[in-house]
Amino acid sequence: MITTIFKKVLTFILATAFLALAAPTATAAQKGTEEELKERIEITNKKRVTPKEIKRFEEKLKAYFFEAVPDDVIESAMKELTPGEALAAIVITNLSKKPGRDIIKMKKDGKSWTDIVNAVGLKMKDVVKEVKEFQKTSGCA
């Protein structure tokens, strides 16, 4: 009787421990995906609602990407896309060295972030990593 209860409790503990160890692994597999990029974009958009907040965000973009991405590309992205999408487009422009207007146009034409990243020869995990780095460094997360 006691050994049966002990076996059931031990089985329960082992199953719970296995699930606890498997959960972070499942989450880690999702890192560097379009879904994570979309979450980062949404975080940026939620914090950029008023014109003053949007202007301050644009200034942080210009300071962070100083000389790497021309100011006119940043300004165009901020006018044509949401702040979060602009950040993603600017990061892709910076990493790929492709013209920013091309990246913005692809997004406005309805292409997914995965399609855009693939079209310019990047990896999504690198784009997500740089977006996160900008958000952390500039306090925009």
C-alpha positions as CSV (number, residue, x, y, z in Angstrom):
1,M,0.0,0.0,0.0
2,I,2.7,2.5,1.0
3,T,4.9,1.5,-1.8
4,T,2.1,2.1,-4.3
5,I,1.4,5.6,-2.9
6,F,5.2,6.2,-2.9
7,K,5.5,5.1,-6.6
8,K,2.5,7.4,-7.6
9,V,4.0,10.4,-5.7
10,L,7.4,9.7,-7.2
11,T,6.0,9.4,-10.7
12,F,4.1,12.7,-10.2
13,I,7.2,14.5,-9.0
14,L,9.3,13.2,-11.9
15,A,6.6,14.1,-14.5
16,T,6.3,17.6,-13.0
17,A,10.1,18.0,-13.1
18,F,10.3,16.9,-16.7
19,L,7.6,19.3,-17.7
20,A,9.3,22.1,-15.8
21,L,12.5,21.4,-17.7
22,A,10.8,21.1,-21.0
23,A,8.9,24.4,-20.8
24,P,12.0,26.7,-21.1
25,T,13.2,24.6,-24.0
26,A,9.9,25.1,-25.9
27,T,10.1,28.8,-25.3
28,A,13.7,29.0,-26.4
29,A,12.8,27.4,-29.7
30,Q,10.5,30.3,-30.4
31,K,13.3,32.9,-30.0
32,G,14.4,34.6,-33.1
33,T,11.1,34.1,-34.9
34,E,8.7,36.4,-36.7
35,E,6.3,36.0,-33.7
36,E,9.0,37.3,-31.3
37,L,9.7,40.2,-33.7
38,K,6.0,41.1,-33.8
39,E,5.9,41.0,-29.9
40,R,8.9,43.5,-29.9
41,I,7.1,45.7,-32.5
42,E,4.0,45.7,-30.3
43,I,6.0,46.6,-27.2
44,T,7.4,49.6,-29.1
45,N,4.1,50.7,-30.4
46,K,2.4,50.6,-27.0
47,K,4.9,53.0,-25.6
48,R,4.8,55.4,-28.6
49,V,1.3,56.9,-28.7
50,T,1.6,60.7,-28.4
51,P,3.4,62.9,-31.0
52,K,6.0,63.9,-28.3
53,E,6.7,60.2,-27.6
54,I,7.0,59.4,-31.3
55,K,9.4,62.3,-31.8
56,R,11.6,61.3,-28.9
57,F,11.7,57.8,-30.3
58,E,12.7,59.0,-33.7
59,E,15.6,61.0,-32.0
60,K,16.7,57.9,-30.2
61,L,16.7,56.0,-33.5
62,K,18.8,58.7,-35.2
63,A,21.3,58.7,-32.3
64,Y,21.6,54.9,-32.1
65,F,21.9,54.4,-35.9
66,F,24.1,57.5,-36.4
67,E,25.9,57.3,-39.7
68,A,24.8,53.7,-40.2
69,V,21.3,54.6,-41.5
70,P,20.7,58.0,-43.0
71,D,18.3,60.3,-41.2
72,D,16.0,60.6,-44.2
73,V,15.5,56.8,-44.2
74,I,14.6,57.0,-40.4
75,E,12.2,59.9,-41.0
76,S,10.6,58.1,-43.9
77,A,10.1,54.9,-41.9
78,M,8.6,56.8,-39.0
79,K,6.1,58.6,-41.4
80,E,5.1,55.5,-43.3
81,L,5.1,52.7,-40.7
82,T,4.3,52.3,-37.0
83,P,7.2,53.1,-34.6
84,G,7.8,49.4,-34.0
85,E,7.7,48.5,-37.7
86,A,10.0,51.5,-38.4
87,L,12.4,50.1,-35.9
88,A,12.4,46.7,-37.5
89,A,12.8,48.2,-41.0
90,I,15.7,50.3,-39.8
91,V,17.4,47.4,-38.2
92,I,17.0,45.3,-41.4
93,T,18.3,48.3,-43.4
94,N,21.3,48.6,-41.1
95,L,22.2,44.8,-41.1
96,S,21.6,44.2,-44.8
97,K,23.0,47.5,-46.1
98,K,20.1,47.5,-48.6
99,P,18.3,50.8,-49.4
100,G,15.8,51.7,-46.6
101,R,13.2,52.8,-49.1
102,D,13.1,49.2,-50.5
103,I,12.6,47.7,-47.0
104,I,9.8,50.2,-46.3
105,K,8.2,49.5,-49.6
106,M,8.2,45.8,-49.1
107,K,6.5,46.2,-45.7
108,K,3.9,48.6,-47.1
109,D,3.3,46.1,-50.0
110,G,2.2,43.6,-47.3
111,K,5.2,41.3,-47.2
112,S,5.8,39.5,-43.9
113,W,8.9,40.2,-41.9
114,T,10.1,36.7,-42.7
115,D,9.8,37.4,-46.4
116,I,11.6,40.7,-46.1
117,V,14.4,39.2,-44.0
118,N,14.9,36.4,-46.4
119,A,14.8,38.7,-49.4
120,V,17.7,40.7,-48.1
121,G,19.7,37.6,-47.1
122,L,19.5,38.0,-43.3
123,K,18.5,35.6,-40.5
124,M,15.5,36.5,-38.4
125,K,17.3,35.8,-35.1
126,D,19.9,38.5,-36.0
127,V,17.2,41.0,-36.7
128,V,15.4,40.2,-33.4
129,K,18.7,40.3,-31.5
130,E,19.4,43.8,-32.8
131,V,15.9,45.1,-32.1
132,K,16.2,43.8,-28.6
133,E,19.6,45.5,-28.2
134,F,18.2,48.8,-29.4
135,Q,15.3,48.5,-27.0
136,K,17.6,47.7,-24.1
137,T,20.3,50.3,-24.8
138,S,17.9,53.1,-25.6
139,G,15.4,52.3,-22.8
140,C,12.7,51.8,-25.5
141,A,11.4,48.4,-24.3
